[in-house]
Amino acid sequence: MRFFFLFLLLSVSLLQTSCFQVKAKHPVVYQFEPGRTALLKDGYAYAPKKAPKQVIAAIAAGNRLQGKPYKWGGGHAIHNDSGYDCSGTVSYVLREAGIIKGSMPSKAYLSYGRRGEGKWITIYSRNGHVFVTVAGLRLDTGGDGQRSGPKWKPWRRGASGYIMRHPPGL
């Protein structure tokens, strides 16, 4: 019995180490590809025609956040808040797409869903910050040297130190 508990403890410990995570090795770069990526026009994203319904809903949710200010803790206690922080932004988009219930802090996304890059949605998480790409377009509250409200950001962002996760099936 003692051996079983030691084995279980070791297994859980190994699962929490970075060797079981997929670290981002390349910067996040948006490049429009018809039918595969979202189109960004005048600050709003448009989903590819054949995108899954969750992706279409996630993009619509991200569009609703455009113009909202950065607010520490925003989007956690109140779903439709006056502003959003990084994890509140990601939680809002995933919740509106029917992918999660409730909200999570940035650190919780380190173990959310499946490891690695998703086909449609990828979450980039590290201790202290999280952002998401939906159909290849980044929704982020940072990455430009300052905190900003949630915005679709087509420019390059370094991803060193981030772990990639994705919702199952997406």
N, C-alpha and C positions, 0 to 999 in steps of 0.2 A: 504494500500500500504506500509506503514512504517513497519507493522508487517511482510510482505513478505520479505522485504529487511533485516530485523533483522534475520528472519529465515534462509535466504540464507547465510548471513554472518556467523551465528552460524554453519550451515552445512559445509561450506567450512573450517572453523576453526577446526571442529571436524575431518574432513577428513585428515587434515594435522598433526594431533597428532599421537603419537606412538601407541595409543590404536587400530588404524586401520591398523597398520603394523604388520608384523610377524617378531619378533626378532629371530635371530639365538640362539638356546639354547645349541647346541652341537658344538664341534670343527668339522672342515671339515677334514675328513679322507678318503683317497682313499683306496679302496679295490677292486681288480679286480674280476669281476663276468662275465664269458663268456656270450656273447649275450646281456649284459646289460650295461657294462661300457667299456670305451676306454682302449685299451692296450697301455702301455707305454714301448717302447723299444728303447734304445740308444738315449734317449732325444726326440723322436718323438712319437706322439699319433696316434693310429689306431682306427678308428670308428668301433663299432659293426656292423656286416653285415646287420642287419635289422633296423639300425638307420634311422630316417627321413633324407631327403636330406639336410635340413638346418643344421642338426647336423654334417653330413659328411663335408659340406662346412665350418662350424665353426672350426672343427678340422683341416682341411686342412689350413685354414687361420692362426690358432694358430701355426701350424708347420712352416709356412713361417716366423713367428716372432722369432723363436728360433735363438739365437745368436745375435739378435739386442740389442744394449745397452739401458739403461734407459736414457730417454731424457725428461726433463721437458717440457710439452706442446706438446710432440711428438705424431703425429698421429691425430692432430686436424686440423691444417691449411693445412697440406699435407697428403693425404691419404696414399701413399707409401713413408713413411718417413725413415730417417736414424736411428731413434730410437723412442721409445714409452714410455709414462708414463702410469700410471694405467688405467685411463679412455680412453686414446688413444688406449690402447690394447683391452679393452672390446669393444669399439666402432668399431675398425677395424674388430674384429671377428664377431660381430653382423651384421655389414654392409656387409661384404663379404658373409655372410650366407643369405643375402636378408631380414634380420629381421628389420633393421632400415635404415634410410637415414641420412647421415651426421654423426656428432659425438656429444657426450655429456660430460660435466664435471662430476666428481664423484658424486656430490650432486644431479644432475638431475636423477641419477639412483634410488634415494630414492622413487621416485614416478613413475618410468617407469613400464610398463607392468602390470602384475597381482601380487598380493601379495602372499608371501609364496614360498615354494620350488617347482621347476619345475620337470617334469618327466625326461627331458633331459638336460635342461640348467637352472642353478640357478645363479643369480647375487647377490653378497654380497656387500652391500653398506653402508657406513657411511660417515659422513662429513669428507672429506679429503682423502678417499681411496675407491677403488672398485676393486673387482676381480670376476672371473667367474669360475664355474665348467661346463664342457661340458662332457656329458656322464660319470659323476662321477669323472673326472680328473680336478684338479685345474690349471688354467692359471692365473699367478699372477706376479706382479713386486715387491712384498714384502713378508713379513711373515717369513723372516729368519734374522730379526734384521737389515737389510739394504735394500736399494733400489737396485734392479737388473733389468736387462732387462727382457722382458716377457719370462717366462719359464713355462713349464709344471712341476708342483711340486707335487709329490706323498706323501710327508710327511705331517704330521698333522699340522693344523693351527688353532689357537684359533679364534673363531668367535664372541666372546662377544662384544656387541655394534653394531653389523652389522644387517641390515635389509635384509631379503631375498625377492627377486622379480624374476619373470621369464617372458619370452616372452609368449604371449597367445598361447596355444596349445602345448607348448613344456615344 
